[in-house]
């Protein structure tokens, strides 16, 4: 959804510029140029605003994921004990299977932050998934799903993992 907002704002900007440019050609005076400039400025502002809102939402989700992991009582870093399967889709949302290996001597659970990125490495979405009640010496699985529909090729990575 983040990309759609930015693309939509960009499309609005281009539409406004084309409409303003066409109006300026038929006007024959300087006022068409002023109108085009004002319209372009307004559209650019709208595009920047949409991009800023998307960036703010992503920053908020990332901060919330970090806060949730920081609140785990008695948790220890377990990033090396977690792996991800192939990234897929479910109803347009990106998904990935999270597998956690419990190397402890008693049952444990895992909180795992999964980052969804585009091929350029740009962060698209962040989720925290819990792999619950994994027996000692065993593996457990959970499914991580993006909060919004993501387009294009999406890659996933374990940003953080805590065993508790």
N, C-alpha and C positions, 0 to 999 in steps of 0.2 A: 504494500500500500504506500509506503514511503516514496518509492520510485514513481508511482502513478501520480502522486500529488505534484512532484517536481515536474514530471513530463506534462501534466495537465496545465501547470502554470506556464511552462515553456510554450506549449501550444497556444495558450491564451495570448502570450506575448507576441508570438509570430502572427497570429490572426489580427491582433490589434495593429501591429506594424504594417501588415499588408493592407488592411482597411484604411488606415491613416495615410499610407502612401498613395493609395488609389484616390482618396479624397483630395490630397494635395495636388495631384496631377490635374484634376478637373477644375480646381479653384483658380489657378493662374496667378494668385497673389501670395504674399508672405504669410497670410493667416493660416493657410493649409500646412505650411511647414511648422508653424508654432503649435498647431493642433496635433500634428504627428509627433512632435517632440514631447508634448505633454502626455499624449496617449502612451507613447513608448516608455516614458518615465514611470507612469502609473502602472503599466503592465510589468515592468521590470521590478518595481517595488512589490507587487503582488507575488511575483515569482520568488523573489528573495524571501518574502514573508513565509510562503509555503515551505520553502527549503529550510528556513530557520525553525519552523514548528516541527518538521520531521526530525531535524537534528536534535531539538530539545526533547522530543519524545524518546528517541533512541538513547540519549544521555541519561534520561530519567530511568529507563528500563535497565540500563547497565548499572546505574547506581543502586537500584533496588536489588538486582541480582547480587551485587557485592555485599550489600547490607544483610541479605538473607543468609549468605554463606558465613559472614562474620559473626552472626548471632548463634551459629551452631555451637552448642555447649560441648566441650571436651573433644572437639573435632581435630583431626590431624590431616595434613596435606596427603592426598591420595591420588593426585593427578596421574602418577605413573601406573596406578592400578586400574585405570579407566581407559576404555577404547570405544571408538565409534564405528558403526557399520557404514554402509553406503547411504548417501543422502538420496531420499526419494521425495515423493509428494503424496498428499492425501487431501483431496478437495482443493487443490491449489496451494495448500500450506506445505512448506518444506518439513520433512521428517527425517529422523535418524534414530537408529537403535543404539542405546547407551548400554555398554556391558561393564560391570564393575566386578573385579576379582577381590575377594576378601581373603587376605593373607594373614589375618589375625586369628587368634586361637578361640574366638567366640563370635557369635552372630553380631553383625554390624550392618549399618545402613550408610548410604552415600548421598551427598548432595552434590550435584554436578552442574556447573554453568557451561552451557553450550552456546557458542557464538556461530551465527549464520553469516557468511561473507560472500561477496560476489567474486568473480575471477580476478578482479584487481586488488582484492584484499580489503575492500571497504566493508565495514560492519553494517549489516542489514537488520539484524534482530538478535536478541539475547533471551534465553530462557534458562530457568533452573529446574532441573528434574531430580526427583528422589528415587533411588534404587533402594527399596526397603528390605530389611530382614534377610540379608544374605548370610547363609550359614558359613561357619568357619571353613576355610579351604575350598569354598565354592564360588560360583559366579552368579550374578543376578542381572536382570535386564529391565530396562524401562524405555519408553518411547519419548523422545523430545520432539516437539512440534512448534514451528514458528507461530508467533502470535498473529501474524498477518500473512496474506498471500504474497509470495515472493516470486518474481519472474527472472528468467534467465538461468544461467548455471549458478547453482548455490553450493558452496562448500561449507563444511562444518568443522569445528575444532573444539576441543575441551579447553576452556579458558582456565577453569579452576575446578578442583574436586576436593571434597572433605569427607573423611570417613568418621563416623560417630557411632 
